[in-house]
């Protein structure tokens, strides 16, 4: 399963969320998107990062990412 992680630079929660997602989905299944590089994404996600969603746009988790929630979703 491929997932998209909306993130930003110098974001400790993002770093933890990325690590959890890599543990569950594998590094090759993750696309990182820096919300600060797109005004629309920045307006949509600025207070919510990290946000992990499927390629279809279904949000799996956001904010303080739970590895157990990611595992439950992946199974």
DRENDREN-278038 format. One line per field, with one value per residue: residue number from 1; residue in three letters; x, y, z of N, C-alpha, C in turn. Coordinates in steps of 0.001 Angstrom, whole numbers. Layout:
<rs>
sevo <- c(NUM|...)
lumnu <- c(ALA|...)
npx <- c(X|...)
npy <- c(Y|...)
npz <- c(Z|...)
capx <- c(X|...)
capy <- c(Y|...)
capz <- c(Z|...)
cpx <- c(X|...)
cpy <- c(Y|...)
cpz <- c(Z|...)
</rs>
This chain:
<rs>
sevo <- c(1|2|3|4|5|6|7|8|9|10|11|12|13|14|15|16|17|18|19|20|21|22|23|24|25|26|27|28|29|30|31|32|33|34|35|36|37|38|39|40|41|42|43|44|45|46|47|48|49|50|51|52|53|54|55|56|57|58|59|60|61|62|63|64|65|66|67|68|69|70|71|72|73|74|75)
lumnu <- c(UNK|UNK|UNK|UNK|UNK|UNK|UNK|UNK|UNK|UNK|UNK|UNK|UNK|UNK|UNK|UNK|UNK|UNK|UNK|UNK|UNK|UNK|UNK|UNK|UNK|UNK|UNK|UNK|UNK|UNK|UNK|UNK|UNK|UNK|UNK|UNK|UNK|UNK|UNK|UNK|UNK|UNK|UNK|UNK|UNK|UNK|UNK|UNK|UNK|UNK|UNK|UNK|UNK|UNK|UNK|UNK|UNK|UNK|UNK|UNK|UNK|UNK|UNK|UNK|UNK|UNK|UNK|UNK|UNK|UNK|UNK|UNK|UNK|UNK|UNK)
npx <- c(833|595|1360|806|2576|1994|3971|6445|9453|11775|10087|9333|7218|6553|8868|8805|6395|6972|8957|7450|5627|7374|8254|5936|4863|7054|9879|9774|7156|6184|5366|6639|5424|6032|4287|4744|5641|3596|948|-1785|-1781|-501|-2386|-4408|-3265|-1574|-1807|-2114|-153|2008|234|-1076|-2074|-3966|-3390|-5801|-6821|-7841|-7669|-5390|-4090|-3226|-1323|-208|1187|134|1740|548|-2041|-1518|-584|-2903|-4550|-3165|-3436)
npy <- c(-1172|2145|5276|8740|11281|14239|16854|18939|20922|20712|19639|17964|16139|15304|13942|11748|10613|9925|8009|6029|5376|4397|2116|582|593|495|2001|2405|2710|5153|8526|11664|14884|18223|20590|23301|24115|24555|26657|26044|23502|24212|25889|24028|21951|23029|23269|20674|18797|16016|14501|11502|9774|7674|6853|7367|9420|8963|9654|8348|8809|11611|14408|13523|10694|7337|4357|1881|2365|2787|227|-1300|-239|-1027|-3754)
npz <- c(0|-893|585|1345|2909|4400|5287|6941|7016|9759|11757|14503|15167|12623|11816|13580|12779|10113|10534|11857|9820|7861|9163|9174|6502|4825|3240|457|-158|467|-65|352|1067|1176|2785|2889|453|-1266|-1591|-1392|-178|2163|3370|3790|5381|7352|10242|10903|10300|11001|8272|7292|4523|2258|-1222|-2372|-930|1601|4963|7189|9638|11747|13064|16162|15404|15467|15615|16007|15088|12394|11715|12187|10217|7946|7940)
capx <- c(0|1333|779|1351|2732|2114|4946|7180|10815|11984|8862|9604|6115|6657|9957|8308|5362|7641|9607|6397|5101|8397|8241|4729|4626|8305|10296|9437|5710|5857|5666|6656|5025|6260|3143|5187|6010|2371|73|-3033|-1516|-168|-3649|-5196|-2637|-554|-1935|-2446|949|1958|-1006|-788|-3279|-3808|-3378|-7181|-7185|-8382|-6730|-5122|-3782|-2625|-839|636|938|160|2188|-443|-3148|-1056|-572|-4291|-5055|-2455|-3771)
capy <- c(0|3409|6351|10087|11953|15689|17162|20196|20902|21011|19261|16730|15194|14768|12970|10554|10029|9315|6785|5037|4945|3555|842|-163|474|388|3279|2534|2902|6452|9761|12811|16145|19371|21483|24685|24399|24736|27498|25323|22468|24890|26330|22855|21054|23682|22977|19255|17907|15239|13839|10326|9342|6745|7505|7741|10569|8584|9979|7238|9396|12941|14954|12544|9459|6097|3230|809|2710|2520|-1234|-1758|160|-1784|-5185)
capz <- c(0|-958|1382|1205|4194|4310|6325|6744|7543|11187|12461|15236|15001|11264|11808|14257|11920|8966|11024|12101|8525|7225|9868|8813|5061|4077|2663|-958|-311|1049|-777|1263|447|2054|2596|2780|-939|-2049|-772|-1151|821|3411|3970|4154|6340|8169|11667|11066|9947|9769|7871|6477|3826|1143|-2536|-2678|-127|2901|6027|8098|10941|11669|14327|16845|14658|16236|14801|16108|14201|11032|11544|12096|8901|6909|7941)
cpx <- c(883|593|1497|1442|2935|2901|5499|8556|10818|10732|9110|8482|6155|7730|9522|7257|5949|8303|8580|5854|6103|8428|7072|4642|5887|8608|9891|7966|5237|6268|5573|6308|5189|5159|3560|5582|4800|1366|-1241|-2869|-1210|-1448|-4458|-4611|-1752|-621|-2137|-1266|1523|562|-608|-2094|-2944|-3738|-4765|-7671|-7803|-7328|-6622|-4889|-3180|-2208|138|301|1097|576|1174|-1654|-2760|-1061|-1981|-4872|-4451|-2874|-5146)
cpy <- c(1242|4448|7658|10684|13438|16128|18566|20046|21253|20754|17930|15694|14537|13688|11662|9842|9330|8009|5682|4494|4062|2174|-29|-434|237|1694|3487|2824|4272|7583|10899|14079|17249|20393|22938|25081|24649|25484|26788|24251|23088|25331|25145|22089|21727|23338|21495|18319|17218|14655|12693|9881|8374|7534|7977|8905|10245|8854|8788|7766|10780|13413|14007|11182|8244|4949|2091|1102|2447|1020|-1794|-1424|-700|-3242|-5470)
cpz <- c(0|-125|1095|2607|3926|5530|6111|7381|9033|12017|13182|15128|13628|11204|12462|13413|10712|9383|11267|10783|7796|7858|9416|7312|4246|3371|1222|-1201|169|111|226|497|1478|1803|2415|1360|-1829|-1170|-450|-86|2177|4113|4491|5348|7392|9655|11953|10835|11169|9537|6962|5846|2711|-156|-2943|-1832|1220|3976|6978|9505|10717|13046|14994|16260|15570|15314|14862|15220|12745|10752|11404|10727|7814|6858|7394)
</rs>
